[in-house]
Amino acid sequence: MCIPKAWGSRRHFTYEERFYIEIALKNHTSVATIAKHLHFTRKNIYREIKKGLVVQKGQSALLDEMLVYKADYAQRISALRQSKKGSSLKIGKRIDLAESIEHLIKSKGYSPFAALDTLKANNTKNLFCTKTLYNYIHAGVLDLDMSDLPMKGLQIRKKKNAYKHAHKRLHGKSIEVRPERVSDRTEFGHWEGDLIVGAQGSKTVVFTLVERKTKMLITQKLPCKEMAGVVGIINSLEYKYGRRFSDVFKTITFDNGSEFQDFHGMETSQFKCRQDHKRTEIYYAHPYSSYERGQNEVTNRFLRRKLPKGKNLGAYSKQYIQDVTQWINSYPRKSVAHLGCHTAEQAFEKELDQIKHNTS
């Protein structure tokens, strides 16, 4: 170990020095010997030990709890104090809060906003804003770096004034004639549909529907890319929601894939009681214009965190895909906060309750 010779100078302990203290204390080395070895005063060492004490349970039920010095803990406390000199940190000495945030981001794959929103929903007191948390991550206050974040700290730029390719549709309605109220996301019941494909040569796909206002996601594993499979899913959803289907699924917008071309089959109700046998309106985006189904793009990035590109989707069970879907729908979302909700699932259920109230 390389030890500086500035005896007792006002320098900070390094992690290497803290680790030495932890090992030395375990070996019952005296504070005087530690101080001499590290070129600190005994007062410095005593202060450092006090700062890094944690409660450790005995190895058996017969042994009591004891206070021991931990280098990792002491390093964390030091980072909390030093990362923002001149003013106190909002996170203070709340090691439990720091560990909760680290767990939510590392283990659950949450974004900083989602982590803080979850803690807020659990009535955690005196939280700080998302920007402050990003600052802590950048400064190294927490045991996190940008690579631990879902988007690795990258921002997705919105496309503006994108060029629309000239396109003539022989069948179906273009997104150009879709009602303007669909675009502003203020009205519930407007969906975007897509297919996620697997490794080259594999046939299994995952069909996705995402509601534009609430961000609610519906998925279904399909054996292949066929129109019949897509129409079959729409049929099953109509059976599930019954007479309320047209209120829940007012419009659905797809790309120009061949598996979405049976607009008549998707629009036509299975129930003869419907006056015009029409259950929804199908629209098609322009070719090479995925930005026109922006919510699909965002949601697909979520899915790809659990269903990576290049993998055979047939290897994933239906239950696993449904578990991933549930994880996404219960993920805290900033985009539904203005609706008074934390998650897409909450926002969706709120809209369903309103429909039931209006139609009862």
N, C-alpha and C positions, 0 to 999 in steps of 0.2 A: 504493500500500500504506500502510495506517495503522500507524505504528510507535510503540509506547509510549515515553515519554521517561524511564522509570525506569532510567537507565543502570546496567547491571550488577546490577540487582536480582535477587532469587532468584525469578524467575517462570519458567514453562515456555515452551519454544518452541511456537508454534502451527504448524499444518500449512502455513499460508501462508508463514511464515518459513522453515520447512524447505524448502519448494519454492523459495524465493528462493535459499537456500544452494546447492541442487542446480544451479540454472541459473547462478548466479554462478561456481561452481567449474568448470562446463563452459566458461565464457567466460574462465577463467584469472584471475578476479578475486582479489586478495590477501585473506588472512584479515583483515588490518587494516582493509581497506576494507569488508568484509562486517560486521565487528564494529561499525564506526562507523555504518554504515547501519542496522543492526538495534538499536543501543544495547545491545549486549552487550560484555563484555570479550573479548579475543582468547582467553583461557583457556576461556571458555564456548564459543566457536565451535570451538576445537580439540577440546574434549570432545564436543561434539555431532557433529562430523564423524567422530570415531573410533567413536562409537556407531552411526552410520548407514552404515558401510562394508560393501559387498558385493562379491563377486568377479564381474567381468564379462568374458566372453570377447571376444576381438578379433573384428572384423568379417570377417577372413579368416584362413586357416590360418597366415599368416606373422606375425600379430600375437599376442603373448602375452596371457595373462589379466592383468587389472589390477583394483586396488581402486578403487571409485568410491563416492561418497556418493549414497544414494537416499532421497528424502524419505519415500516410502511405508514403506520398511523402518524408518527412524528413528521414524516415527509409531507403527508397530506395537510397537517396543521400548518406547517411552514409555508406550503404553497398557498393556502388560504390567506395567510397573513401578508405574504410578500407580493402576490400577483397584482395588488392594487394599492401601492404605497400612497400615503397621504389621506386616504379615506377608508372607512371600514367597509368590508364586503357585506352585501346583503345576505349572503349565505352564512356569514359569521362562522361559528364553530359547530354548525349543524352537520356533523358527520353522517348522521342517520339520513338526512335529506340528500346529501351528496350521494350516498350509497344507493338510495332509492332511485334517483335520477339515472345513475350509471346502470342499474339493473334494468330499468325500463328501456333504455336505449340499446344496451348491449344484448340483453337476453330476449327482449320482446321485439326488438327491431323498431322501436318507436322513434319518431322525430322529436326534436326538442319541444315543439309545441305540444305534441301528443303526450309526452311525458309530463309536462307541467299541467296540462288539462286533466290528465288522470289523477294527479295528486290533488288538484283543486276539487275534483268531484269527490275525492275521499276526505274532504274537509281539512287538508293540510294548511296550516296557518302561515301567514307572512311569506307567501311565494313572491317571486320576482317575475319580470317579463321575459318573453322568449329571447329578445335581443340581449338581455343581460346573460342569459344562459349560454348563448353563442359566444359572448365575450369570455365567459369562464372557460369554455372549451378551447378557444383560441389561445388563452393565456396559460393553459395547463393547470388550472385550479382543480379540475376534476380528472379522474382517471379515464379520460376520453380524448380522442382526437377526431378530426374530420372524417377519417376513414371508417369510424364507427357509426356514422350517420347514414340513414337510408339512401340519400342522394349524394353521399360523400362530400357534402358541402357545395355541390354544384347547383346552379340555378338554371331552370329551363326557360329560355326566352320565348315569349309569345310571338307568333308570326303575325306581322302586320302587313296589310295591303298585299297579301299573297296573290300571285297570278292564278287566275282560274282558267283551266284548260277548256278550250272549246269542246263541247260534247253534245251529241245528239242522242237522246234516249228513244229507242223504239217503243219501249213499254215502261210503265211506272212513272211516278211523279218525281221531278227533280227537287232538290233542296231549295232551288230558287223560288218555288211557289209555296214553300212551307210557311205557315203563318209566323209573323214576326214575334208573337208572344212566346214561341218556342225558344227563340234565341236568347231572350233576356232572363231565362231561368226563374221567373217569378211565378209561373203556373206549374202545378204538379201534374205528372202524368206523361211526360215526354221523355222517351228513351233513346239510347244509342246502342246498336247491336254490332257484334263483331265475332270473329273466330280467332282463337289462338292456336297456332300450329306448333307441332313438335319438331323432332329431328328430321332431317331430309330422308325421305323414304318411308317414314312412319305415317300411318293413316289417321290415327286418333287425334281428335281436336277437342278444344273446349269452347263451347258457345257462351258468349257473355252478353248480358243486357245491363245497362247502367242508367238509372233515372237521373236526369240532368239537375233537378232542383235539390233532391235529398242525397244524391250520390249513392243510393242503394244499388247493390250489385246482385245479379242473379246469374248463376253459372250452371252449365250442364255438360257433362262429358258425352261426346258423340264418337261412334266408331269410324266415321269418315265425313268428308265434306260433301254432303248431299242436301238438296232442297227439301226432300221429304223429312229429314231429321230436324231441320229448322222449323218447318211448319208444324211438326209433331210437338215441339216444345211450346210453341205459341198455343196450340190446342190444349195442352195440359195446363197451361197457365189460365186459359179461359175456364176450364173446368174447376180450377182451384178458386178463382175469384168470382165465378158465376156472373150474375147480372151486374156486378160492379166492375167487371173487367174493362169496359169502355171508359170508365172514370179513372181507372188506374193506368191503363195503357191507351192514351189518347193518340199518340203518334210514336212511330219507331223509325229511326233513320239508320240506314245501312250504307256500306260501300257498294261497289259494283261487282262484287264477287258472284260467280255463277250460282253459289249455294243460296244466295238471297234473291234470286230472280223471280221466284214464284210469289209475287206480290199479291196476286189474286187469292192464293191459298192462305196467305198470312192475314189478309184483310177480312176474309169471309168467315162469319161466325158458324160454329157447329150447332148452334141452337136456332131452330126454326122460328122461335118466338120473337126473335129480333126483327123489327119492322122491315129493314132493308138488307138483313143478313150481313151487315158490315159491322165489324167489331173494333177496328182501329184504322189508322191511316199510315201507309208506308211511304217513306221518302228515301231518295238516293242522293248521296254526296257526289261531288265531282270526282273524276278519276285523279289519282295522285294528290289528293287533298285531305289527308288525314286530320289536318287542323280543324276541318269542318265538323269532326266528331271528337272534339278535344277532351271531353270527359272520358271517352273510351281510351284515349291515349294515356291519360293519367292513371286510370284504373288498371290498364294492362301492365303498366310499370309496377304497380303494386303486386299484381299476380306473378310477374316474372321474378320477383324476389323469392317466391316459393316454388315457382315452376320455371326454372331457368331455360333460356333459349338453348337449342341444340340437344335437349333431352327428349326421350321418347315419352310422350304424355300417356301412352298406354300403360306405362309402368306405375302410374299413380292411380290409386283406388278412387272410386267415386266418393267414399267417405273422406279421404284426405282432401280432395278438391273442395268438398263442402266445408270442411274445417278451415281451409284457407279462406274461403268466401266469408265464413262467419268472422274470422279474424279481421278481415278488411272492413266488414260492416260494423264491427264493434270497435274499430280503431278511432281514437279521438281525431276529429277533423275541424280545422279552423274554418273551413268553407261552409259549415252548417251552424256555426256559433250564432249567426244573426237570426237563425230560426229558433233560438232558445234551446238548442240541442248540442250534445257532445259528439254523437256518432251518427252515421248514416242510418243505422237501424232505428235509432230513436226518432229521427226526423221522418222516416218512412212510416213508422207506426203512428206518429202524430197526424200525418196526412190521411192515413187509412181511417183513423178514428173520426176525422172530420167528414170523410165521405160517408161512413156509416151513419153519422149523425144527420147528414143532409138527406140521406135516402131512406131513413127509417120512418 
